[in-house]
Amino acid sequence: MIQELLKDADNRMKKAVEVLKTDFAGLRTGRASTVLVEDIKVDYYGSIMTIKQIAQIAVPEPTQITIQPWDVSVIPNIEKAIRESDLGVQPQRDGNIIRINLPPLTEERRKELVKKAGKMAEQAKIAIRNIRHEIMKELDKLKKEGGYSEDDIKRAKDELQKITDKHTKKIDELLQKKEEEILTV
């Protein structure tokens, strides 16, 4: 039972780190990436869909993203969604294609992005701490119910702390790497 709890904690913490990686991928650095726009929500005939579900997204140049919707009637909705997103760019219509030219990041914008990355990392750490807290409660409950010695529970808690530290360190490494990426001109 203890090993199952520890394995569950490890898997859930891995998922928190994966979510952070996905969130970081959506943060703009100096280069264009399809990830920046693919999850922007668009009103598509009354239902909300992501751009990647209704269009082909490409990066023809390092500072440009192109979006080619399969249904051209949705172009105004895509343009509106991009303008309202926190990307801070203006989409330009070029026939049946939307072009997004990414201007170089200003020093101020880079600092904002670093702060945003820090907040994302902190949210991931909070998720990991919450998982640790839940598993600690489960271990305490096992101790009260009996069947496990105090030494078994102590070893399990120590192992849980090692798992927590491992994932927290991974988050710190990801954050440092992302900050360097953002600040590199």
C-alpha positions as CSV (number, residue, x, y, z in Angstrom):
1,M,0.0,0.0,0.0
2,I,2.8,2.4,0.9
3,Q,4.6,1.7,-2.4
4,E,1.4,2.3,-4.3
5,L,1.0,5.7,-2.6
6,L,4.6,6.7,-3.4
7,K,4.2,5.6,-7.0
8,D,0.9,7.5,-7.3
9,A,2.6,10.6,-5.9
10,D,5.5,10.3,-8.3
11,N,3.2,9.9,-11.3
12,R,1.0,12.9,-10.3
13,M,4.1,15.1,-9.7
14,K,5.5,14.1,-13.2
15,K,2.2,15.2,-14.6
16,A,2.5,18.6,-12.9
17,V,6.0,19.0,-14.4
18,E,4.6,18.0,-17.9
19,V,1.8,20.6,-17.5
20,L,4.5,23.2,-16.7
21,K,6.5,22.2,-19.8
22,T,3.4,22.7,-22.0
23,D,2.7,26.1,-20.4
24,F,6.3,27.1,-21.0
25,A,6.0,26.1,-24.6
26,G,3.3,28.7,-25.0
27,L,5.4,31.5,-23.6
28,R,7.0,33.6,-26.3
29,T,10.7,33.7,-26.7
30,G,12.7,35.4,-29.5
31,R,11.5,32.9,-32.1
32,A,8.2,32.1,-33.6
33,S,6.5,28.8,-32.7
34,T,3.2,27.2,-33.6
35,V,2.6,26.6,-29.9
36,L,2.1,30.3,-29.4
37,V,-1.2,30.3,-31.2
38,E,-2.4,26.8,-31.5
39,D,-4.4,26.8,-28.2
40,I,-6.0,30.2,-28.7
41,K,-9.8,29.8,-28.4
42,V,-12.0,30.8,-31.4
43,D,-15.7,31.1,-31.8
44,Y,-16.5,28.6,-34.6
45,Y,-20.2,28.6,-35.5
46,G,-21.2,28.9,-31.9
47,S,-18.8,26.4,-30.4
48,I,-15.4,27.3,-28.9
49,M,-12.5,25.5,-30.6
50,T,-8.7,26.0,-30.7
51,I,-6.9,27.4,-33.7
52,K,-5.1,24.1,-34.3
53,Q,-8.5,22.3,-34.6
54,I,-9.7,24.6,-37.4
55,A,-6.6,25.7,-39.3
56,Q,-3.1,24.7,-40.4
57,I,-0.4,26.6,-38.6
58,A,3.1,27.0,-39.9
59,V,6.3,29.0,-39.2
60,P,7.8,30.0,-42.6
61,E,10.3,32.4,-41.0
62,P,11.8,32.7,-37.6
63,T,9.7,35.7,-36.8
64,Q,6.5,34.8,-38.6
65,I,3.5,32.5,-38.0
66,T,1.0,31.7,-40.7
67,I,-2.5,30.4,-40.1
68,Q,-4.5,28.9,-43.0
69,P,-8.1,28.0,-41.9
70,W,-9.8,25.2,-43.6
71,D,-13.0,27.3,-43.7
72,V,-12.2,30.9,-44.9
73,S,-15.3,32.3,-43.3
74,V,-13.8,31.9,-39.9
75,I,-10.8,34.2,-40.6
76,P,-12.4,37.3,-38.9
77,N,-13.0,35.2,-35.8
78,I,-9.4,33.9,-35.7
79,E,-8.1,37.5,-36.2
80,K,-10.3,38.7,-33.3
81,A,-9.2,35.9,-31.0
82,I,-5.5,36.6,-31.7
83,R,-5.9,40.3,-31.0
84,E,-7.7,39.6,-27.7
85,S,-5.0,37.0,-26.6
86,D,-2.1,38.1,-24.5
87,L,0.4,37.7,-27.3
88,G,0.4,41.4,-28.0
89,V,0.5,41.1,-31.8
90,Q,-1.7,42.2,-34.7
91,P,-2.7,39.5,-37.2
92,Q,-2.6,40.5,-40.9
93,R,-4.9,39.0,-43.5
94,D,-3.2,38.0,-46.7
95,G,-6.0,36.4,-48.9
96,N,-7.0,33.2,-47.2
97,I,-4.0,33.2,-44.9
98,I,-3.4,35.1,-41.6
99,R,0.1,36.2,-41.0
100,I,1.5,37.1,-37.6
101,N,4.8,39.0,-37.6
102,L,6.5,38.8,-34.2
103,P,8.4,41.9,-33.4
104,P,11.6,41.6,-31.4
105,L,10.8,41.5,-27.7
106,T,11.5,44.7,-25.7
107,E,13.5,44.5,-22.5
108,E,10.3,45.3,-20.6
109,R,8.3,42.6,-22.3
110,R,11.1,40.1,-21.6
111,K,11.0,40.9,-17.9
112,E,7.2,40.5,-17.9
113,L,7.6,37.0,-19.6
114,V,10.2,36.0,-17.0
115,K,7.8,37.0,-14.2
116,K,5.0,35.0,-15.9
117,A,7.3,32.0,-16.2
118,G,8.1,32.3,-12.5
119,K,4.4,32.4,-11.6
120,M,3.8,29.3,-13.8
121,A,6.7,27.5,-12.0
122,E,5.3,28.5,-8.6
123,Q,1.9,27.1,-9.5
124,A,3.6,23.8,-10.5
125,K,5.5,23.7,-7.2
126,I,2.2,24.4,-5.3
127,A,0.6,21.5,-7.1
128,I,3.5,19.3,-6.1
129,R,3.3,20.4,-2.5
130,N,-0.4,19.7,-2.5
131,I,0.2,16.2,-3.8
132,R,2.9,15.7,-1.1
133,H,0.4,17.0,1.6
134,E,-2.3,14.5,0.4
135,I,0.0,11.6,0.5
136,M,1.3,12.5,3.9
137,K,-2.3,12.5,5.2
138,E,-2.8,9.1,3.6
139,L,0.4,7.8,5.3
140,D,-0.8,9.2,8.7
141,K,-4.1,7.5,8.2
142,L,-2.3,4.2,7.5
143,K,-0.3,4.6,10.7
144,K,-3.5,5.2,12.7
145,E,-5.3,2.2,11.2
146,G,-2.3,0.0,12.1
147,G,-0.6,-2.6,10.0
148,Y,2.4,-0.5,9.5
149,S,5.2,0.3,12.0
150,E,6.2,3.9,12.7
151,D,9.6,3.1,11.0
152,D,7.8,2.1,7.8
153,I,5.8,5.3,7.8
154,K,8.9,7.4,8.6
155,R,10.8,5.7,5.7
156,A,7.8,6.3,3.4
157,K,7.7,10.0,4.4
158,D,11.4,10.3,3.7
159,E,11.0,8.7,0.3
160,L,8.1,11.0,-0.4
161,Q,10.2,14.0,0.4
162,K,12.9,12.7,-1.9
163,I,10.4,12.4,-4.7
164,T,9.1,15.9,-4.0
165,D,12.6,17.3,-4.0
166,K,13.4,15.6,-7.3
167,H,10.4,17.1,-9.1
168,T,10.9,20.6,-7.5
169,K,14.5,20.5,-8.7
170,K,13.2,19.6,-12.2
171,I,10.8,22.6,-12.1
172,D,13.7,24.9,-11.0
173,E,15.8,23.6,-13.9
174,L,13.0,24.2,-16.4
175,L,12.4,27.7,-15.1
176,Q,16.1,28.6,-15.3
177,K,16.3,27.3,-18.9
178,K,13.2,29.2,-19.9
179,E,14.4,32.4,-18.3
180,E,17.7,32.1,-20.3
181,E,15.7,31.5,-23.4
182,I,13.5,34.5,-22.9
183,L,16.4,36.9,-22.0
184,T,18.6,35.8,-24.9
185,V,18.4,38.5,-27.5
